[in-house]
Amino acid sequence: MSEQEELTAMQHRLDELLQRVGQLERTVDELRGAGPAASAATESKSPAPELVTIPDTPYNSALWTDSDDEGLGARDRHAP
């Protein structure tokens, strides 16, 4: 077999594998009770990402009173 024929045969095998995986997913959905209509709706809709609002107000400075700067060491000590 030439390299091109091998690549074509491999592409056909991959296409067949994808079809069978799709069939298996549909079968599992039906066995779980979702039914074909529910699985089709699930495939077409992806859940909307949950948005988190971050306020523009500054943080309370008391939160940082005992903290050290990461990677820079403590304020009252010098690096070795």
Secondary structure, 3 states (H helix, E strand, C coil): CCHHHHHHHHHHHHHHHHHHHHHHHHHHHHHCCCHHHHHHHHHHCCCCCCCCCCCCCCCCHHHHCCCCECCCECCCCCCC
